[in-house]
Amino acid sequence: MFSYHDNKYLTSTHISKLLKQAMSVTDPELTVSGHSLRIGAATDLASKGASFETLKVAGRWQSDKSVSRYVRRLGLASAKEGLSTTLFK
């Protein structure tokens, strides 16, 4: 995932820049970082019932505390009209 046509992979810095550029076009007031992808992935896995052990492996985290920093409550996004917890469909 996230490779150029010549199979050179994007770095986390490249991905973060792409995310920020896309979001600045959509809404310049929104703050986004490379961690947004980790938060989205961890939250999505948790919403599907993944255990903390699974989340730790997927996110390469060592502790439950680290996982807890990334998993978000889905109710916050679903309570606001027009927001989604899905990154891509």
PyMOL CGO cylinders between C-alpha atoms (Angstrom):
from pymol import cmd
from pymol.cgo import CYLINDER

trace = [
    CYLINDER, 0.00, 0.00, 0.00, 1.12, 3.56, -0.66, 0.3, 1, 1, 1, 1, 1, 1,
    CYLINDER, 1.12, 3.56, -0.66, 3.77, 2.77, -3.28, 0.3, 1, 1, 1, 1, 1, 1,
    CYLINDER, 3.77, 2.77, -3.28, 4.72, 4.67, -6.38, 0.3, 1, 1, 1, 1, 1, 1,
    CYLINDER, 4.72, 4.67, -6.38, 4.45, 3.01, -9.80, 0.3, 1, 1, 1, 1, 1, 1,
    CYLINDER, 4.45, 3.01, -9.80, 8.13, 1.99, -9.54, 0.3, 1, 1, 1, 1, 1, 1,
    CYLINDER, 8.13, 1.99, -9.54, 7.53, 0.11, -6.24, 0.3, 1, 1, 1, 1, 1, 1,
    CYLINDER, 7.53, 0.11, -6.24, 9.28, 2.73, -4.13, 0.3, 1, 1, 1, 1, 1, 1,
    CYLINDER, 9.28, 2.73, -4.13, 7.22, 3.10, -1.00, 0.3, 1, 1, 1, 1, 1, 1,
    CYLINDER, 7.22, 3.10, -1.00, 6.12, 6.38, 0.50, 0.3, 1, 1, 1, 1, 1, 1,
    CYLINDER, 6.12, 6.38, 0.50, 7.64, 7.25, 3.85, 0.3, 1, 1, 1, 1, 1, 1,
    CYLINDER, 7.64, 7.25, 3.85, 5.53, 8.32, 6.81, 0.3, 1, 1, 1, 1, 1, 1,
    CYLINDER, 5.53, 8.32, 6.81, 6.66, 11.89, 6.08, 0.3, 1, 1, 1, 1, 1, 1,
    CYLINDER, 6.66, 11.89, 6.08, 5.34, 11.66, 2.51, 0.3, 1, 1, 1, 1, 1, 1,
    CYLINDER, 5.34, 11.66, 2.51, 2.02, 10.24, 3.68, 0.3, 1, 1, 1, 1, 1, 1,
    CYLINDER, 2.02, 10.24, 3.68, 1.70, 12.92, 6.35, 0.3, 1, 1, 1, 1, 1, 1,
    CYLINDER, 1.70, 12.92, 6.35, 2.34, 15.66, 3.78, 0.3, 1, 1, 1, 1, 1, 1,
    CYLINDER, 2.34, 15.66, 3.78, -0.23, 14.18, 1.39, 0.3, 1, 1, 1, 1, 1, 1,
    CYLINDER, -0.23, 14.18, 1.39, -2.79, 14.00, 4.18, 0.3, 1, 1, 1, 1, 1, 1,
    CYLINDER, -2.79, 14.00, 4.18, -2.17, 17.60, 5.24, 0.3, 1, 1, 1, 1, 1, 1,
    CYLINDER, -2.17, 17.60, 5.24, -2.36, 18.85, 1.64, 0.3, 1, 1, 1, 1, 1, 1,
    CYLINDER, -2.36, 18.85, 1.64, -5.64, 17.04, 1.02, 0.3, 1, 1, 1, 1, 1, 1,
    CYLINDER, -5.64, 17.04, 1.02, -7.16, 18.29, 4.26, 0.3, 1, 1, 1, 1, 1, 1,
    CYLINDER, -7.16, 18.29, 4.26, -6.05, 21.87, 3.61, 0.3, 1, 1, 1, 1, 1, 1,
    CYLINDER, -6.05, 21.87, 3.61, -8.06, 21.81, 0.39, 0.3, 1, 1, 1, 1, 1, 1,
    CYLINDER, -8.06, 21.81, 0.39, -11.08, 20.29, 2.14, 0.3, 1, 1, 1, 1, 1, 1,
    CYLINDER, -11.08, 20.29, 2.14, -11.01, 22.39, 5.29, 0.3, 1, 1, 1, 1, 1, 1,
    CYLINDER, -11.01, 22.39, 5.29, -7.94, 24.51, 6.15, 0.3, 1, 1, 1, 1, 1, 1,
    CYLINDER, -7.94, 24.51, 6.15, -9.09, 24.79, 9.78, 0.3, 1, 1, 1, 1, 1, 1,
    CYLINDER, -9.09, 24.79, 9.78, -8.81, 21.03, 10.43, 0.3, 1, 1, 1, 1, 1, 1,
    CYLINDER, -8.81, 21.03, 10.43, -5.68, 19.71, 12.09, 0.3, 1, 1, 1, 1, 1, 1,
    CYLINDER, -5.68, 19.71, 12.09, -4.45, 16.37, 10.81, 0.3, 1, 1, 1, 1, 1, 1,
    CYLINDER, -4.45, 16.37, 10.81, -1.26, 14.36, 11.24, 0.3, 1, 1, 1, 1, 1, 1,
    CYLINDER, -1.26, 14.36, 11.24, 0.24, 11.03, 10.32, 0.3, 1, 1, 1, 1, 1, 1,
    CYLINDER, 0.24, 11.03, 10.32, -1.17, 9.74, 13.58, 0.3, 1, 1, 1, 1, 1, 1,
    CYLINDER, -1.17, 9.74, 13.58, -4.65, 10.20, 12.12, 0.3, 1, 1, 1, 1, 1, 1,
    CYLINDER, -4.65, 10.20, 12.12, -4.18, 7.00, 10.11, 0.3, 1, 1, 1, 1, 1, 1,
    CYLINDER, -4.18, 7.00, 10.11, -3.05, 5.08, 13.21, 0.3, 1, 1, 1, 1, 1, 1,
    CYLINDER, -3.05, 5.08, 13.21, -6.00, 6.46, 15.19, 0.3, 1, 1, 1, 1, 1, 1,
    CYLINDER, -6.00, 6.46, 15.19, -8.43, 5.52, 12.41, 0.3, 1, 1, 1, 1, 1, 1,
    CYLINDER, -8.43, 5.52, 12.41, -7.01, 2.01, 12.02, 0.3, 1, 1, 1, 1, 1, 1,
    CYLINDER, -7.01, 2.01, 12.02, -6.96, 1.33, 15.78, 0.3, 1, 1, 1, 1, 1, 1,
    CYLINDER, -6.96, 1.33, 15.78, -10.48, 2.68, 16.23, 0.3, 1, 1, 1, 1, 1, 1,
    CYLINDER, -10.48, 2.68, 16.23, -11.78, 0.63, 13.29, 0.3, 1, 1, 1, 1, 1, 1,
    CYLINDER, -11.78, 0.63, 13.29, -10.22, -2.58, 14.62, 0.3, 1, 1, 1, 1, 1, 1,
    CYLINDER, -10.22, -2.58, 14.62, -11.57, -1.91, 18.12, 0.3, 1, 1, 1, 1, 1, 1,
    CYLINDER, -11.57, -1.91, 18.12, -15.06, -1.26, 16.73, 0.3, 1, 1, 1, 1, 1, 1,
    CYLINDER, -15.06, -1.26, 16.73, -14.92, -4.69, 15.10, 0.3, 1, 1, 1, 1, 1, 1,
    CYLINDER, -14.92, -4.69, 15.10, -14.16, -6.32, 18.45, 0.3, 1, 1, 1, 1, 1, 1,
    CYLINDER, -14.16, -6.32, 18.45, -10.38, -6.73, 18.18, 0.3, 1, 1, 1, 1, 1, 1,
    CYLINDER, -10.38, -6.73, 18.18, -8.66, -7.44, 21.49, 0.3, 1, 1, 1, 1, 1, 1,
    CYLINDER, -8.66, -7.44, 21.49, -5.99, -5.19, 22.97, 0.3, 1, 1, 1, 1, 1, 1,
    CYLINDER, -5.99, -5.19, 22.97, -3.46, -7.93, 22.15, 0.3, 1, 1, 1, 1, 1, 1,
    CYLINDER, -3.46, -7.93, 22.15, -4.46, -7.79, 18.48, 0.3, 1, 1, 1, 1, 1, 1,
    CYLINDER, -4.46, -7.79, 18.48, -4.33, -3.99, 18.51, 0.3, 1, 1, 1, 1, 1, 1,
    CYLINDER, -4.33, -3.99, 18.51, -0.87, -4.04, 20.09, 0.3, 1, 1, 1, 1, 1, 1,
    CYLINDER, -0.87, -4.04, 20.09, 0.45, -6.33, 17.36, 0.3, 1, 1, 1, 1, 1, 1,
    CYLINDER, 0.45, -6.33, 17.36, -1.23, -4.36, 14.55, 0.3, 1, 1, 1, 1, 1, 1,
    CYLINDER, -1.23, -4.36, 14.55, 0.03, -1.00, 15.81, 0.3, 1, 1, 1, 1, 1, 1,
    CYLINDER, 0.03, -1.00, 15.81, 3.38, -2.30, 17.02, 0.3, 1, 1, 1, 1, 1, 1,
    CYLINDER, 3.38, -2.30, 17.02, 2.66, -1.00, 20.51, 0.3, 1, 1, 1, 1, 1, 1,
    CYLINDER, 2.66, -1.00, 20.51, 4.19, -2.50, 23.67, 0.3, 1, 1, 1, 1, 1, 1,
    CYLINDER, 4.19, -2.50, 23.67, 1.49, -1.68, 26.21, 0.3, 1, 1, 1, 1, 1, 1,
    CYLINDER, 1.49, -1.68, 26.21, -2.26, -1.37, 26.65, 0.3, 1, 1, 1, 1, 1, 1,
    CYLINDER, -2.26, -1.37, 26.65, -1.67, 2.27, 27.61, 0.3, 1, 1, 1, 1, 1, 1,
    CYLINDER, -1.67, 2.27, 27.61, -0.19, 2.95, 24.17, 0.3, 1, 1, 1, 1, 1, 1,
    CYLINDER, -0.19, 2.95, 24.17, -3.21, 1.36, 22.48, 0.3, 1, 1, 1, 1, 1, 1,
    CYLINDER, -3.21, 1.36, 22.48, -5.55, 3.46, 24.63, 0.3, 1, 1, 1, 1, 1, 1,
    CYLINDER, -5.55, 3.46, 24.63, -3.99, 6.66, 23.27, 0.3, 1, 1, 1, 1, 1, 1,
    CYLINDER, -3.99, 6.66, 23.27, -5.04, 5.75, 19.74, 0.3, 1, 1, 1, 1, 1, 1,
    CYLINDER, -5.04, 5.75, 19.74, -8.47, 4.15, 20.09, 0.3, 1, 1, 1, 1, 1, 1,
    CYLINDER, -8.47, 4.15, 20.09, -11.25, 6.75, 19.88, 0.3, 1, 1, 1, 1, 1, 1,
    CYLINDER, -11.25, 6.75, 19.88, -14.88, 6.59, 20.88, 0.3, 1, 1, 1, 1, 1, 1,
    CYLINDER, -14.88, 6.59, 20.88, -17.01, 6.07, 17.81, 0.3, 1, 1, 1, 1, 1, 1,
    CYLINDER, -17.01, 6.07, 17.81, -19.96, 7.91, 19.33, 0.3, 1, 1, 1, 1, 1, 1,
    CYLINDER, -19.96, 7.91, 19.33, -18.22, 11.26, 19.00, 0.3, 1, 1, 1, 1, 1, 1,
    CYLINDER, -18.22, 11.26, 19.00, -17.98, 11.02, 15.21, 0.3, 1, 1, 1, 1, 1, 1,
    CYLINDER, -17.98, 11.02, 15.21, -21.40, 9.49, 14.68, 0.3, 1, 1, 1, 1, 1, 1,
    CYLINDER, -21.40, 9.49, 14.68, -23.08, 12.15, 16.85, 0.3, 1, 1, 1, 1, 1, 1,
    CYLINDER, -23.08, 12.15, 16.85, -22.08, 14.94, 14.46, 0.3, 1, 1, 1, 1, 1, 1,
    CYLINDER, -22.08, 14.94, 14.46, -23.86, 15.19, 11.16, 0.3, 1, 1, 1, 1, 1, 1,
    CYLINDER, -23.86, 15.19, 11.16, -21.67, 14.57, 8.14, 0.3, 1, 1, 1, 1, 1, 1,
    CYLINDER, -21.67, 14.57, 8.14, -18.76, 13.00, 10.01, 0.3, 1, 1, 1, 1, 1, 1,
    CYLINDER, -18.76, 13.00, 10.01, -17.63, 9.49, 9.31, 0.3, 1, 1, 1, 1, 1, 1,
    CYLINDER, -17.63, 9.49, 9.31, -15.45, 6.93, 11.07, 0.3, 1, 1, 1, 1, 1, 1,
    CYLINDER, -15.45, 6.93, 11.07, -14.56, 5.36, 7.72, 0.3, 1, 1, 1, 1, 1, 1,
    CYLINDER, -14.56, 5.36, 7.72, -11.40, 6.54, 5.96, 0.3, 1, 1, 1, 1, 1, 1,
    CYLINDER, -11.40, 6.54, 5.96, -12.10, 4.94, 2.57, 0.3, 1, 1, 1, 1, 1, 1,
    CYLINDER, -12.10, 4.94, 2.57, -15.06, 2.94, 1.29, 0.3, 1, 1, 1, 1, 1, 1,
]
cmd.load_cgo(trace, "trace")
